[in-house]
Amino acid sequence: MFSEAADAGRVVRVQRARIGAASRALAEALRQTPPRAVVTLARGSSDNAGTVARYLIETHLRLLTSSAAPSVTSVYDAAPALAGTLLLAISQSGRSPDLLASAEAAKAGGARLVALVNDEASPLAAAADTVLPLCAGAELSVAATKSFIASVAAMLHLIADWSEDAELAAALDTLHDLLDQAWALDWSPALPALEKATNLYIVGRGHALGAAQEMALKIKETCGFHAEAFSAAEVRHGPMALVGQGFPVLLLGQDDESLPSVTALAAEFAGRGATLMSAGVDAQGIRLPVLAAHPALQPLLQVQSFYRLANALAVARGRDPDRPPHLAKVTETV
């Protein structure tokens, strides 16, 4: 996990060189024939990348975006009416039967199928109208790291090309270097608060919600305790009742319109006695270092810094982050 996560900057550099022509051609086609909506199709870390994409597509392109439920097709044999939509299927292996069934049904029903996939020889890639290669290479640790980073990076490239956002495109030229810098940041001050923890809330807003979901998944996978991700807008609706003295909370913020509400929430957590850790938020408690960057990139860079913390935390808790119990690298859901 450590070496694969550390490799993310190189992966994004390779991807940037390979994905450009396909992304630009797809973006031009989407401008010429705009989809009526966008649907993401994924599971696990890939689905978390889809959450990031949803917020960015809706804010940059004003297109309704939703996450598909693969079981609707693979279990219930029902095919939603997706004619005229863009289906973004995100997968490391491109071989999970339920994703393939859903993707093929959507394409047969008139959706434009785009595969963001690491295995370019996979059935998903073969079925797609367009393939955006992740270029993550071999990933042996059960916990996906560089493939999540690569999935979000590929989405960002497509969104920048599609929306013709020159500022975002320029920021993406530096993403590989920023990822290397984010990996070097020291988030170890959070270790004492988490080494004996049994619960953790990870809270963000906007596209940081997908980053929070990814972090919570990695805590469960590699560190063996319960972590849950919430939107800063939703955590007050019930989940706040569990927060009391010493309850650990990790707050994520980025420099956009969502930041004031996340900052206000930090004061509420502090008032309840929570053990507060924050990244990109001016808050009491443990302040974790972050990089100055385009707001669309900031949560992704925070994930990269977090991966190093999660690896160290797993080891500190006596666990092997590469081989979590009861999990396999490729999960083929039917």
C-alpha positions, 0 to 999 in steps of 0.5 A, a space after each residue: 500500500 505504501 509504495 503503490 500510494 507513493 506512485 500516484 504522482 508518476 501514474 498521473 504523469 503517465 495518464 496525462 500523456 496518454 489520455 489527452 487525445 481521447 479526452 479531448 475527442 470525447 469532450 468535443 462530441 459531448 459538446 456537439 451532442 450534450 447528454 441529458 444526464 450523466 450516470 456513474 457506474 462503480 463500486 467501492 473506491 471507484 464509486 467514491 471517485 464517482 461521487 467526486 465526479 458528480 459534484 464537479 460535473 454538476 457544478 462545472 457543466 450543470 448536468 444532473 449526475 447520479 450513481 447507478 445501482 448495478 443490482 437493478 440490472 444484475 439482480 432484478 433484471 430491470 434496465 433503467 431508461 438511459 437513452 441519451 445519457 452519458 454512462 461513466 463506468 469506473 473500474 480497476 479490473 473491468 471484469 465485475 459481472 454486475 458492472 458489465 451487465 449494467 454497462 451493456 444494458 445501458 449501452 443497448 438502451 442508447 447510453 454513451 458508454 465511457 470506461 475509465 478502466 485500468 485493465 484496457 484488455 478487459 470486457 468493460 473496455 471492449 464494450 465501451 464507446 470510449 476508453 479513458 485509461 487509468 494507467 495505474 499499472 499493477 496494484 497488489 495491495 487489497 486497498 486501492 490507492 493509486 487507482 482511486 487517484 487515477 480515476 479522479 484525475 481522469 474525471 478531472 481531465 474530462 471535465 476540464 476538456 468538456 467545460 473548456 475550463 482553462 484554469 482547471 486544465 492549467 492546474 492539472 498540468 501540475 497535479 503529478 508534482 502536487 501529488 508527490 508533495 502531498 505524499 510528503 506531508 506529515 499527517 502523523 499528529 493524528 496518530 495518537 488520536 486514532 491508534 485506539 479509536 473505535 469510531 471516526 467521522 470524516 466530514 466534507 462538503 461538495 466534492 470533498 464528500 467523495 474524498 471523505 468516503 474514500 478515507 472512511 473506506 480505507 480506515 475500515 479496510 486497513 485499520 479495522 475500525 468503524 469510520 463513516 463519511 458524512 456531508 457537512 450539510 447532513 451530519 447535523 441530521 441525526 449523526 451528531 447525536 453520537 458526538 461527545 467528549 473525545 469522539 474523533 472527527 476529521 474535517 476536510 475543507 477546500 477553498 470554495 463556497 462550501 468552506 464557511 459552512 464546514 468551518 462553522 461546523 468545526 466550532 460545533 464539534 469542538 463545543 461537544 468535546 470532539 477530538 477534532 482533526 482538520 485539513 484545509 479548515 481553520 479550526 481548533 484541535 489538530 491541524 493537518 498540513 495541506 497544499 495550496 492548489 485549485 479547489 477542484 484538486 484540494 480534496 484529492 491531494 488530501 486523500 494522498 496525504 491521508 493514504 500515508 497516515 492510514 498505512 502508518 495507522 494500520 501498522 500502529 494498530 498491529 495490522 497488515 495494510 496490504 492484506 486485510 482479513 476477509 478481503 480480496 483484491 478483485 471483487 466480482 459481484 453478481 
